[in-house]
Amino acid sequence: AEKTSLKSLSWNEMSRDVARLAAQLRRLGVEPGDRVVSFMPNIPHTMVAFLATASIGAVWSSCSTDFGAPSVLDRFQQIEPKVIFTVDGYCYGGKDFDRRDVARTIIEALPSLKHVIYLPYLDSGAAAPVANAHDWNELLSGPETPPHQFAQVGFDHPLWVVYSSGTTGLPKAIVHGHGGITLEMHKAMALHLDLKPGARMFFFTTSGWIMWNLMVSTLIVGAAPVLYDGNPAYPDVDVLWRLAADTRATQFGASPTYISTMMKDGIVPRERYDLSALEGVLLTGSPATPESMQWLYDNVKADLWVTSQSGGTDISSGFVNGSCTLPVYAGEIQSRALGVDVVAFNDRGESVINEVGELVVRQPMPSMPLYFWNDEGDKRYHDSYFDVFPGVWRHGDFFEVNDRGGCFIRGRSDSTLNRYGVRIGTAEIYRVVEALDEVDDALVVNLDLPGSRFFMPMFVKLAPGVSFDATVVAKIAQALRTQCSPRHVPDKVYPVADIPYTLTGKKLEVPIRKILMGIPVDEAASRDAMMNPESVDYFIAFADERADYTLAKG
């Protein structure tokens, strides 16, 4: 964490704490199938709480402490938890954030709760958010560790509930099973990440993102997760590389957006830190560019395995992954995941090579959702994945496979730009525009207007010291026209102070498009699920003014 020095938890210490907490949960009446939820940061205690919960057959679900109460309740109220773990707060950017009022609001709005387990994380003397909370340290105290008895459950017994981003309506409460997750995680860790006993895996994440679940799952192959709670750019922009060096991490995970920040800031980690233990870098969260992969070889380590991988919360695993036995090509995902029948479909439902199509999975995967919580008749499940190609999982990504089996994620298919009948993934536009010195970040959407019209605005966050003028617009247009095609050039470019992102680092393309199409902001996006919620205010005003387009027919 930001304010504490490095700490380690041995296998014996972890086993002891898990056994003690599992026994206490049983004593509190938690049974297989009961839901246990967490409002905790990305700290070892959260991992221990999950392992204890899973070991007795209860069902785990987690939200990060930076979530607002409405967003947490949108998730937890659906599953009616029996127990909640919570803390006094968290630290970010050198500041402490007391979250006890938020925790109290959450607890009071969950009538199903029987017990609150409270960890005074920031201040050992901080009072609990409610009077009847059990103290974490008291529950785990005592000289004796009871024998740990693992509950015997079926292959499809629920392990955890994770959630979709929930841009409209309530988030999808996705249920995964013990057996499917165990198989997929073992495959991913051992074969696609090449983790071995003693390996150390770091990936910057919160406890509310599926990458946290993957980090905890490194334990399945005897590896150790490196956990960090705080701002990834505080007190210095390269703090995560220092953490990797200090912990002797063998795998480092990051988003391409993070690498882009390193590139723009001129950071050269190999000149500052001993990264001799580092064997590989995993890029995920958004499409990786050739430039970001090359930067890693040039600035981190020449003898490095750089892999771009892509999957989803929906399956808690990957569709396309790395392979330590295959060559690495810049900007390319090495292969389709083992045991995953993933292909690109055209509009006729035909598998295509060297063409961009819909990412589909033609046969079941072990970690596909068992069901959605409270989804009568599995209707929402069906509508989410199987409504376009009957019997075939459509994930919502734009996807391409080349002749040698290399893979490319071309952006979300539901944020795809359709210009003159040609479908364009947003990722290729960002690669060109964000490489310009004048541009720090960008967002582009396409508005399908009445009368077969469309309007494609681009919003750019300029680099410090750059003024927005016709020269900047012309440079953007020229770069897109020459490096992509005339169809990639936006209809108009607008300067903005910031680009809106989700808490997991994804641009809010679809919510912004909905706002610009006149959908009320509360239906289009959840502010509590945003990294920078104030950034959406510009787009609300833009939609209200609607100076350069109209939603009227004609």
C-alpha positions as CSV (number, residue, x, y, z in Angstrom):
1,A,0.0,0.0,0.0
2,E,1.0,3.6,-0.4
3,K,1.7,4.3,3.2
4,T,3.2,1.1,4.3
5,S,6.4,-0.8,3.6
6,L,6.4,-4.1,1.8
7,K,4.9,-7.0,3.8
8,S,4.8,-10.6,3.0
9,L,2.4,-13.3,4.0
10,S,3.8,-16.9,4.1
11,W,1.9,-19.9,3.0
12,N,1.7,-21.1,6.6
13,E,0.4,-17.7,7.8
14,M,-2.2,-17.6,5.1
15,S,-3.3,-21.1,5.8
16,R,-3.6,-20.3,9.5
17,D,-5.7,-17.2,8.9
18,V,-7.9,-18.9,6.4
19,A,-8.6,-21.8,8.7
20,R,-9.4,-19.5,11.7
21,L,-11.7,-17.2,9.6
22,A,-13.4,-20.2,8.0
23,A,-14.1,-21.6,11.5
24,Q,-15.5,-18.3,12.7
25,L,-17.8,-18.0,9.6
26,R,-19.2,-21.5,10.4
27,R,-19.6,-20.4,14.0
28,L,-21.6,-17.4,12.8
29,G,-24.0,-19.8,10.9
30,V,-22.6,-19.4,7.4
31,E,-23.5,-22.4,5.3
32,P,-22.8,-23.6,1.7
33,G,-24.7,-21.4,-0.7
34,D,-24.9,-18.4,1.6
35,R,-23.6,-15.2,0.1
36,V,-20.6,-13.4,1.7
37,V,-19.7,-10.0,0.3
38,S,-16.7,-7.7,0.7
39,F,-16.3,-3.9,0.7
40,M,-12.6,-4.0,1.1
41,P,-9.5,-2.8,-0.7
42,N,-6.9,-4.9,-2.6
43,I,-5.1,-6.1,0.5
44,P,-4.2,-9.6,1.9
45,H,-7.1,-9.6,4.3
46,T,-9.5,-9.5,1.3
47,M,-7.8,-12.5,-0.2
48,V,-8.0,-14.4,3.1
49,A,-11.7,-13.6,3.4
50,F,-12.3,-14.9,-0.1
51,L,-10.4,-18.2,0.5
52,A,-12.2,-18.7,3.8
53,T,-15.6,-18.1,2.2
54,A,-14.9,-20.4,-0.7
55,S,-13.5,-23.2,1.5
56,I,-16.8,-23.6,3.4
57,G,-18.9,-23.5,0.2
58,A,-20.3,-20.0,0.7
59,V,-20.6,-17.7,-2.4
60,W,-18.2,-14.7,-2.6
61,S,-18.8,-11.3,-4.1
62,S,-16.7,-8.1,-3.9
63,C,-16.9,-4.4,-4.6
64,S,-14.0,-2.0,-4.3
65,T,-14.1,0.6,-1.5
66,D,-14.0,3.4,-4.1
67,F,-17.5,2.5,-5.3
68,G,-20.3,4.7,-4.1
69,A,-23.1,3.2,-2.0
70,P,-25.7,3.1,-4.9
71,S,-23.4,1.1,-7.1
72,V,-22.6,-1.3,-4.4
73,L,-26.2,-1.8,-3.5
74,D,-27.1,-2.3,-7.2
75,R,-24.9,-5.3,-6.9
76,F,-25.3,-6.7,-3.4
77,Q,-29.0,-6.2,-3.0
78,Q,-29.5,-8.6,-5.9
79,I,-27.8,-11.5,-4.1
80,E,-29.0,-10.9,-0.5
81,P,-25.8,-11.5,1.4
82,K,-25.6,-13.0,4.9
83,V,-22.2,-11.5,5.9
84,I,-20.3,-8.4,4.8
85,F,-16.6,-7.7,5.3
86,T,-15.8,-4.0,5.5
87,V,-13.0,-1.5,6.5
88,D,-12.7,2.0,7.8
89,G,-11.3,3.3,4.5
90,Y,-8.5,3.2,2.0
91,C,-5.6,5.4,0.9
92,Y,-5.2,6.9,-2.6
93,G,-2.8,9.5,-3.9
94,G,-1.4,10.1,-0.4
95,K,-4.8,10.8,1.1
96,D,-6.9,8.7,3.5
97,F,-10.6,8.2,2.5
98,D,-12.9,7.3,5.4
99,R,-15.6,5.1,4.0
100,R,-17.4,4.2,7.2
101,D,-20.4,6.4,6.3
102,V,-20.7,4.6,3.0
103,A,-20.3,1.2,4.6
104,R,-23.0,2.1,7.1
105,T,-25.4,3.1,4.3
106,I,-24.7,-0.2,2.5
107,I,-25.2,-2.3,5.7
108,E,-28.5,-0.6,6.6
109,A,-29.8,-1.2,3.1
110,L,-29.2,-4.9,3.2
111,P,-31.8,-6.5,5.4
112,S,-30.5,-10.0,4.6
113,L,-27.3,-9.3,6.6
114,K,-26.8,-11.2,9.8
115,H,-23.2,-10.3,10.5
116,V,-20.7,-7.5,9.8
117,I,-17.0,-8.2,10.1
118,Y,-14.9,-5.1,10.4
119,L,-11.2,-4.5,9.8
120,P,-9.8,-1.2,11.1
121,Y,-7.4,-0.9,8.2
122,L,-6.3,2.8,8.2
123,D,-6.5,3.4,11.9
124,S,-6.4,0.6,14.4
125,G,-8.5,2.6,16.8
126,A,-11.2,3.6,14.4
127,A,-14.7,2.7,15.5
128,A,-16.7,0.3,13.4
129,P,-19.4,1.7,11.1
130,V,-22.1,-0.1,13.1
131,A,-22.3,-1.0,16.7
132,N,-22.7,-4.8,16.4
133,A,-19.8,-5.5,14.1
134,H,-17.3,-8.3,14.8
135,D,-13.7,-7.2,14.9
136,W,-11.5,-8.9,12.4
137,N,-8.5,-9.1,14.7
138,E,-10.5,-10.6,17.5
139,L,-11.9,-13.2,15.2
140,L,-8.5,-14.3,14.1
141,S,-6.8,-14.1,17.5
142,G,-6.0,-17.0,19.8
143,P,-3.1,-19.5,20.1
144,E,-5.0,-22.4,18.5
145,T,-5.7,-22.9,14.8
146,P,-8.6,-25.3,14.3
147,P,-8.3,-28.1,11.7
148,H,-9.5,-26.7,8.4
149,Q,-12.4,-28.7,7.0
150,F,-13.1,-28.0,3.4
151,A,-16.7,-28.3,2.3
152,Q,-17.3,-30.9,-0.4
153,V,-19.3,-29.3,-3.2
154,G,-20.4,-30.2,-6.7
155,F,-18.6,-29.1,-9.9
156,D,-21.3,-26.5,-10.6
157,H,-21.6,-25.2,-7.0
158,P,-21.4,-21.4,-7.1
159,L,-18.0,-20.0,-6.3
160,W,-18.5,-16.2,-6.8
161,V,-20.8,-13.6,-8.3
162,V,-19.2,-11.0,-10.5
163,Y,-20.8,-8.1,-12.3
164,S,-21.0,-6.5,-15.7
165,S,-20.4,-2.8,-16.0
166,G,-24.1,-2.1,-15.8
167,T,-24.2,0.9,-18.2
168,T,-28.0,0.4,-18.4
169,G,-30.3,-1.1,-15.8
170,L,-28.9,-3.2,-12.9
171,P,-25.5,-4.9,-13.5
172,K,-25.7,-8.5,-14.6
173,A,-24.9,-10.7,-11.5
174,I,-22.9,-13.4,-13.2
175,V,-22.4,-16.7,-11.3
176,H,-19.4,-18.9,-11.9
177,G,-18.9,-22.4,-10.5
178,H,-16.1,-24.1,-8.5
179,G,-15.2,-26.7,-11.2
180,G,-15.2,-24.4,-14.2
181,I,-13.1,-21.7,-12.6
182,T,-10.6,-24.2,-11.2
183,L,-10.0,-25.6,-14.7
184,E,-9.8,-22.3,-16.4
185,M,-7.6,-20.7,-13.9
186,H,-5.2,-23.6,-13.8
187,K,-5.0,-23.5,-17.5
188,A,-4.5,-19.8,-17.7
189,M,-1.9,-19.6,-15.0
190,A,0.2,-22.7,-15.8
191,L,-0.1,-22.7,-19.6
192,H,-0.9,-19.2,-20.8
193,L,1.1,-17.3,-18.3
194,D,3.8,-20.0,-17.6
195,L,3.6,-19.4,-13.9
196,K,5.4,-22.0,-11.7
197,P,5.7,-22.5,-8.0
198,G,7.6,-19.6,-6.5
199,A,6.7,-17.2,-9.4
200,R,5.4,-13.7,-8.4
201,M,2.6,-12.1,-10.4
202,F,1.8,-8.4,-10.2
203,F,-1.2,-6.7,-11.9
204,F,-2.5,-3.4,-10.9
205,T,-6.2,-3.9,-10.0
206,T,-8.9,-3.1,-7.4
207,S,-10.9,-5.7,-5.6
208,G,-13.9,-4.9,-7.8
209,W,-12.3,-5.9,-11.1
210,I,-12.1,-9.5,-12.5
211,M,-8.3,-9.1,-12.6
212,W,-8.4,-9.3,-8.8
213,N,-10.0,-12.8,-9.1
214,L,-7.3,-13.8,-11.5
215,M,-4.6,-12.5,-9.2
216,V,-5.9,-14.5,-6.3
217,S,-6.0,-17.5,-8.6
218,T,-2.2,-17.4,-9.0
219,L,-2.2,-19.4,-5.8
220,I,-3.6,-22.4,-7.6
221,V,-0.2,-23.1,-9.2
222,G,1.9,-22.2,-6.2
223,A,2.7,-18.7,-7.4
224,A,2.3,-15.6,-5.2
225,P,0.2,-12.5,-6.1
226,V,1.8,-9.1,-5.5
227,L,-1.0,-6.9,-4.2
228,Y,-1.0,-3.1,-4.3
229,D,-3.6,-0.7,-2.8
230,G,-3.3,2.9,-4.0
231,N,-2.7,5.2,-6.9
232,P,-0.6,3.7,-9.7
233,A,1.2,7.0,-10.2
234,Y,1.8,8.1,-6.6
235,P,4.2,9.3,-5.3
236,D,5.9,8.9,-8.7
237,V,4.5,7.9,-12.1
238,D,6.8,4.8,-12.1
239,V,5.9,3.5,-8.6
240,L,4.6,0.2,-10.0
241,W,8.0,-0.5,-11.7
242,R,9.7,0.1,-8.3
243,L,7.2,-2.3,-6.7
244,A,8.0,-4.9,-9.4
245,A,11.7,-4.5,-8.6
246,D,11.4,-4.6,-4.8
247,T,9.2,-7.7,-4.9
248,R,11.2,-9.5,-7.5
249,A,8.1,-9.9,-9.6
250,T,8.4,-12.4,-12.5
251,Q,5.2,-11.3,-14.3
252,F,4.0,-7.7,-14.5
253,G,0.5,-6.9,-15.7
254,A,-0.7,-3.5,-17.0
255,S,-3.1,-1.9,-19.4
256,P,-1.9,-0.5,-22.7
257,T,-3.2,2.8,-21.4
258,Y,-0.7,2.7,-18.6
259,I,2.1,1.9,-21.1
260,S,1.1,4.9,-23.2
261,T,1.5,7.1,-20.1
262,M,5.0,5.7,-19.6
263,M,5.8,6.5,-23.2
264,K,4.5,10.0,-23.1
265,D,6.3,10.7,-19.8
266,G,9.6,9.4,-21.1
267,I,10.0,6.8,-18.4
268,V,12.8,4.2,-18.9
269,P,12.3,1.6,-16.1
270,R,15.5,-0.4,-16.9
271,E,17.6,2.6,-16.1
272,R,16.0,3.1,-12.7
273,Y,15.3,-0.4,-11.3
274,D,16.7,-3.9,-11.1
275,L,14.2,-5.8,-13.2
276,S,16.4,-8.9,-13.6
277,A,13.7,-11.2,-12.1
278,L,11.1,-10.1,-14.6
279,E,10.3,-12.7,-17.2
280,G,7.1,-11.4,-18.8
281,V,4.6,-8.5,-19.2
282,L,0.9,-9.1,-19.6
283,L,-1.1,-6.4,-21.4
284,T,-4.9,-6.5,-21.1
285,G,-7.9,-4.3,-20.6
286,S,-7.8,-2.7,-24.1
287,P,-6.1,-3.6,-27.5
288,A,-2.3,-3.4,-27.3
289,T,-0.5,-1.5,-30.0
290,P,2.8,-2.5,-31.7
291,E,4.3,0.6,-30.3
292,S,3.4,-0.3,-26.7
293,M,4.9,-3.7,-27.1
294,Q,8.1,-2.4,-28.7
295,W,8.4,0.2,-25.9
296,L,8.6,-2.6,-23.3
297,Y,11.4,-4.3,-25.2
298,D,13.3,-1.0,-25.6
299,N,12.7,0.4,-22.1
300,V,12.1,-2.4,-19.7
301,K,14.1,-5.5,-20.8
302,A,15.2,-7.0,-24.1
303,D,14.9,-10.5,-22.9
304,L,11.2,-10.4,-22.1
305,W,8.0,-12.2,-23.0
306,V,5.4,-9.6,-23.9
307,T,1.9,-11.0,-24.3
308,S,-1.4,-9.3,-25.0
309,Q,-4.4,-11.3,-23.9
310,S,-8.1,-10.7,-23.9
311,G,-11.1,-12.3,-22.2
312,G,-13.9,-11.0,-20.0
313,T,-15.6,-10.8,-16.7
314,D,-18.4,-12.9,-18.2
315,I,-16.1,-16.0,-18.4
316,S,-13.5,-15.0,-15.8
317,S,-10.9,-16.1,-18.2
318,G,-9.4,-15.5,-21.7
319,F,-10.6,-16.1,-25.2
320,V,-7.2,-15.3,-26.7
321,N,-4.0,-15.6,-24.8
322,G,-0.2,-15.9,-24.8
323,S,1.9,-18.9,-25.5
324,C,5.5,-19.2,-24.3
325,T,6.3,-21.6,-27.2
326,L,5.2,-19.2,-30.0
327,P,6.9,-16.1,-31.5
328,V,5.8,-12.6,-30.4
329,Y,4.6,-10.3,-33.2
330,A,4.2,-6.6,-32.3
331,G,0.5,-5.7,-31.7
332,E,-0.7,-9.3,-32.1
333,I,-2.1,-11.7,-29.6
334,Q,-0.2,-14.9,-29.9
335,S,-3.0,-17.5,-30.1
336,R,-6.5,-18.5,-29.3
337,A,-6.8,-20.0,-25.8
338,L,-6.5,-23.7,-25.3
339,G,-9.9,-25.4,-25.4
340,V,-11.7,-22.3,-26.7
341,D,-13.4,-22.6,-30.0
342,V,-13.2,-18.8,-30.7
343,V,-13.5,-17.5,-34.3
344,A,-14.5,-14.3,-36.1
345,F,-18.0,-14.5,-37.6
346,N,-19.1,-12.3,-40.5
347,D,-22.8,-11.1,-40.7
348,R,-23.8,-14.4,-42.3
349,G,-22.5,-16.4,-39.3
350,E,-19.5,-17.7,-41.3
351,S,-16.0,-18.1,-39.8
352,V,-13.5,-15.7,-41.6
353,I,-9.8,-15.4,-41.6
354,N,-7.9,-12.1,-42.2
355,E,-11.3,-10.2,-41.9
356,V,-12.7,-8.4,-39.0
357,G,-15.8,-10.0,-37.6
358,E,-17.7,-10.7,-34.4
359,L,-15.8,-12.6,-31.7
360,V,-17.9,-15.8,-31.1
361,V,-17.3,-19.0,-29.2
362,R,-18.9,-22.0,-30.9
363,Q,-18.6,-24.6,-28.1
364,P,-19.1,-24.3,-24.3
365,M,-16.2,-23.3,-22.0
366,P,-16.0,-24.6,-18.4
367,S,-16.2,-21.1,-17.0
368,M,-19.1,-19.8,-18.9
369,P,-21.7,-18.5,-16.4
370,L,-23.8,-21.0,-14.6
371,Y,-26.6,-18.4,-14.7
372,F,-27.4,-14.8,-13.8
373,W,-28.7,-14.3,-10.3
374,N,-32.5,-13.7,-10.3
375,D,-32.7,-14.2,-14.1
376,E,-36.0,-16.1,-14.5
377,G,-35.9,-18.5,-17.4
378,D,-32.3,-17.4,-18.2
379,K,-33.8,-14.7,-20.5
380,R,-31.2,-12.0,-19.8
381,Y,-28.4,-14.6,-20.1
382,H,-29.7,-15.6,-23.5
383,D,-30.2,-12.0,-24.7
384,S,-26.7,-11.1,-23.6
385,Y,-24.8,-13.6,-25.6
386,F,-27.0,-15.8,-27.8
387,D,-29.5,-13.4,-29.5
388,V,-27.5,-12.8,-32.7
389,F,-26.2,-16.2,-33.6
390,P,-28.4,-19.0,-32.2
391,G,-26.5,-21.4,-30.0
392,V,-23.3,-19.4,-30.4
393,W,-21.8,-17.1,-27.8
394,R,-21.4,-13.6,-29.2
395,H,-19.2,-11.6,-26.8
396,G,-19.5,-8.1,-28.3
397,D,-15.9,-7.7,-29.4
398,F,-14.6,-6.9,-32.9
399,F,-12.1,-9.7,-33.7
400,E,-9.7,-10.8,-36.4
401,V,-7.6,-13.9,-36.9
402,N,-4.7,-14.0,-39.4
403,D,-3.3,-16.9,-41.4
404,R,-0.9,-18.0,-38.7
405,G,-3.4,-17.9,-36.0
406,G,-2.5,-14.5,-34.5
407,C,-5.4,-12.6,-33.0
408,F,-6.5,-9.0,-32.8
409,I,-9.2,-7.3,-30.7
410,R,-10.4,-4.4,-32.8
411,G,-12.6,-2.8,-30.1
412,R,-16.1,-3.4,-28.9
413,S,-18.5,-4.3,-31.7
414,D,-21.2,-2.4,-30.0
415,S,-19.0,0.7,-30.2
416,T,-18.1,0.0,-33.8
417,L,-18.0,2.9,-36.3
418,N,-19.9,2.3,-39.5
419,R,-18.8,4.7,-42.2
420,Y,-20.3,4.3,-45.6
421,G,-21.0,0.6,-45.0
422,V,-17.5,-0.1,-43.7
423,R,-17.1,-1.2,-40.1
424,I,-14.2,0.4,-38.2
425,G,-13.0,-0.6,-34.8
426,T,-12.2,2.3,-32.5
427,A,-8.8,0.8,-31.5
428,E,-7.2,1.5,-34.8
429,I,-8.2,5.1,-34.7
430,Y,-6.8,5.6,-31.1
431,R,-3.6,4.0,-32.1
432,V,-3.0,6.7,-34.8
433,V,-4.4,9.7,-33.0
434,E,-2.9,9.0,-29.5
435,A,0.6,8.6,-31.1
436,L,0.5,12.3,-32.1
437,D,2.5,14.6,-29.8
438,E,-0.3,17.0,-29.5
439,V,-2.8,14.4,-28.2
440,D,-2.9,12.8,-24.8
441,D,-6.1,10.9,-25.2
442,A,-9.1,10.6,-27.5
443,L,-12.6,9.2,-27.7
444,V,-14.6,8.7,-30.9
445,V,-18.2,7.5,-31.4
446,N,-20.6,7.2,-34.4
447,L,-24.1,8.5,-34.1
448,D,-26.7,6.7,-36.3
449,L,-29.2,9.5,-37.0
450,P,-32.7,9.4,-38.5
451,G,-32.9,9.3,-42.3
452,S,-29.9,7.0,-42.7
453,R,-27.6,9.9,-41.6
454,F,-24.7,9.6,-39.3
455,F,-22.3,11.9,-37.4
456,M,-18.9,10.9,-36.1
457,P,-17.4,13.3,-33.6
458,M,-14.0,12.9,-32.0
459,F,-13.1,14.3,-28.6
460,V,-9.5,14.9,-27.8
461,K,-7.6,15.7,-24.6
462,L,-4.6,17.7,-25.7
463,A,-1.1,17.4,-24.3
464,P,0.0,20.0,-21.8
465,G,0.8,23.4,-23.4
466,V,-1.0,22.5,-26.7
467,S,-3.7,24.9,-28.0
468,F,-6.6,23.6,-30.0
469,D,-6.6,25.1,-33.5
470,A,-7.1,24.2,-37.1
471,T,-3.5,22.9,-37.3
472,V,-4.2,20.3,-34.7
473,V,-7.4,19.2,-36.5
474,A,-5.6,19.0,-39.8
475,K,-2.8,16.9,-38.4
476,I,-5.3,14.4,-36.9
477,A,-7.2,14.2,-40.2
478,Q,-4.0,13.7,-42.2
479,A,-2.7,11.0,-39.9
480,L,-5.9,9.1,-40.1
481,R,-6.3,9.5,-43.8
482,T,-2.8,8.3,-44.6
483,Q,-2.4,5.6,-41.9
484,C,-6.0,4.3,-42.1
485,S,-8.4,5.6,-44.7
486,P,-10.5,8.6,-45.4
487,R,-13.4,6.8,-43.7
488,H,-11.5,7.0,-40.4
489,V,-11.5,10.7,-40.4
490,P,-14.1,12.1,-37.9
491,D,-16.7,14.6,-39.0
492,K,-15.6,17.1,-36.4
493,V,-13.0,17.3,-33.6
494,Y,-13.7,18.8,-30.2
495,P,-11.3,19.6,-27.3
496,V,-12.2,18.2,-23.9
497,A,-10.6,18.5,-20.5
498,D,-10.7,14.7,-19.8
499,I,-11.8,11.5,-21.4
500,P,-14.3,9.5,-19.3
501,Y,-13.1,6.0,-18.2
502,T,-14.6,3.2,-16.2
503,L,-13.0,2.2,-12.9
504,T,-11.4,-0.7,-14.8
505,G,-9.7,1.6,-17.3
506,K,-12.0,1.3,-20.3
507,K,-13.2,4.3,-22.3
508,L,-17.0,5.0,-22.0
509,E,-17.7,4.8,-25.7
510,V,-21.1,3.2,-25.6
511,P,-22.4,5.3,-22.6
512,I,-21.2,8.5,-24.3
513,R,-22.8,7.5,-27.6
514,K,-26.1,6.9,-25.7
515,I,-25.9,10.3,-24.0
516,L,-25.3,12.1,-27.3
517,M,-28.3,10.2,-28.8
518,G,-30.5,11.8,-26.1
519,I,-30.7,8.9,-23.6
520,P,-30.8,10.3,-20.0
521,V,-27.5,10.1,-18.3
522,D,-28.8,8.0,-15.4
523,E,-29.9,5.4,-18.0
524,A,-26.8,5.6,-20.1
525,A,-24.1,5.5,-17.4
526,S,-23.4,4.9,-13.8
527,R,-21.2,7.7,-12.3
528,D,-20.1,5.5,-9.5
529,A,-18.6,3.1,-12.1
530,M,-16.4,5.9,-13.5
531,M,-12.8,6.7,-12.8
532,N,-13.5,10.4,-13.4
533,P,-17.3,11.0,-13.2
534,E,-17.0,14.8,-13.6
535,S,-15.7,14.3,-17.2
536,V,-19.2,13.2,-18.4
537,D,-20.6,16.7,-17.7
538,Y,-19.1,18.1,-20.9
539,F,-20.9,15.4,-22.9
540,I,-24.2,16.1,-21.2
541,A,-24.0,19.7,-22.1
542,F,-22.8,18.8,-25.6
543,A,-25.9,16.6,-26.1
544,D,-28.2,19.3,-24.8
545,E,-26.8,21.9,-27.2
546,R,-26.6,19.5,-30.2
547,A,-25.1,22.3,-32.3
548,D,-23.6,20.1,-35.1
549,Y,-26.2,17.4,-35.5
550,T,-30.0,16.8,-35.0
551,L,-32.0,13.8,-33.9
552,A,-35.0,15.0,-35.9
553,K,-35.9,13.3,-39.1
554,G,-35.0,14.9,-42.4
